[in-house]
Amino acid sequence: MTAATAQIAFRYRPQDSATGVTRTTAKRLAEVLGVDETQVIHLALHELATKFLPQYEADEGALTKAQLSQVKKSAPKAKGGTVRSSLFELESA
């Protein structure tokens, strides 16, 4: 992708709202943050990305019964005391 095709048009809103800001607001943010207007846009997009996009690869879901059994077998056995909580569902006797 070339630099020319990697850019988008950006238009400020005529007034601040929940879906956009004026250039005046962007300039004020840039001044407060000590960056330029372009960096303000990047910071805002980064904040949205970390808030709404997964920050890790999806796994294969829940463990199978065989995998859970293997984890239980390889976990160290408790030496006395009582179990106050467990990561696993306790089987009823």
C-alpha positions as CSV (number, residue, x, y, z in Angstrom):
1,M,0.0,0.0,0.0
2,T,1.5,3.3,-1.0
3,A,1.5,6.4,1.2
4,A,-1.1,8.1,-1.0
5,T,-3.6,5.2,-0.8
6,A,-3.0,4.7,3.0
7,Q,-4.5,8.1,3.8
8,I,-8.1,9.0,4.4
9,A,-10.0,12.3,4.3
10,F,-10.8,13.7,7.7
11,R,-13.4,16.3,8.3
12,Y,-14.0,18.1,11.6
13,R,-17.6,18.5,12.7
14,P,-19.2,22.0,12.7
15,Q,-20.0,21.4,16.4
16,D,-18.9,19.0,19.1
17,S,-21.1,16.0,19.6
18,A,-21.0,12.4,20.7
19,T,-19.8,11.5,17.1
20,G,-17.2,14.1,16.4
21,V,-15.4,17.2,17.4
22,T,-14.6,20.7,16.0
23,R,-11.1,21.7,14.9
24,T,-11.1,24.0,17.9
25,T,-11.5,21.1,20.3
26,A,-8.8,19.1,18.5
27,K,-6.4,22.0,18.7
28,R,-7.2,22.4,22.5
29,L,-6.6,18.7,23.0
30,A,-3.3,18.9,21.1
31,E,-2.2,21.8,23.2
32,V,-3.1,20.1,26.5
33,L,-1.5,16.8,25.5
34,G,1.6,18.5,23.9
35,V,1.2,16.8,20.6
36,D,-0.1,17.8,17.1
37,E,-3.6,17.3,15.8
38,T,-2.7,14.2,13.9
39,Q,-1.3,12.6,17.0
40,V,-4.6,13.5,18.9
41,I,-6.5,11.5,16.2
42,H,-4.1,8.6,16.6
43,L,-4.4,8.6,20.4
44,A,-8.2,8.7,20.2
45,L,-8.2,5.8,17.7
46,H,-5.8,3.8,19.8
47,E,-8.0,4.3,22.9
48,L,-11.0,3.0,20.9
49,A,-9.1,0.1,19.6
50,T,-7.9,-1.1,23.0
51,K,-11.4,-0.6,24.4
52,F,-13.4,-2.4,21.7
53,L,-11.1,-4.8,19.9
54,P,-9.7,-8.1,21.5
55,Q,-6.2,-7.7,22.6
56,Y,-5.3,-11.4,22.3
57,E,-5.9,-14.2,19.8
58,A,-9.1,-16.2,20.4
59,D,-8.4,-19.6,21.9
60,E,-10.2,-22.9,21.2
61,G,-12.8,-22.4,23.9
62,A,-13.4,-24.5,27.0
63,L,-11.2,-27.4,28.0
64,T,-12.4,-30.9,27.1
65,K,-13.1,-33.4,29.9
66,A,-9.9,-35.2,29.0
67,Q,-7.9,-32.0,29.1
68,L,-9.5,-31.0,32.5
69,S,-8.7,-34.5,33.9
70,Q,-5.1,-34.1,32.7
71,V,-4.7,-30.7,34.5
72,K,-6.2,-32.1,37.7
73,K,-3.8,-35.1,37.6
74,S,-0.7,-32.9,37.0
75,A,-1.7,-30.3,39.7
76,P,0.0,-30.7,43.0
77,K,-2.1,-32.3,45.7
78,A,-3.2,-30.2,48.6
79,K,-1.5,-31.0,51.9
80,G,-4.1,-30.6,54.6
81,G,-6.3,-27.6,55.0
82,T,-9.6,-26.9,53.3
83,V,-10.5,-25.7,49.9
84,R,-12.2,-22.3,50.0
85,S,-12.7,-22.0,46.3
86,S,-11.8,-23.8,43.1
87,L,-11.2,-23.0,39.5
88,F,-13.0,-26.2,38.6
89,E,-16.5,-27.4,39.3
90,L,-16.4,-29.8,42.2
91,E,-17.9,-33.2,41.5
92,S,-20.6,-34.2,44.0
93,A,-19.9,-37.4,45.9
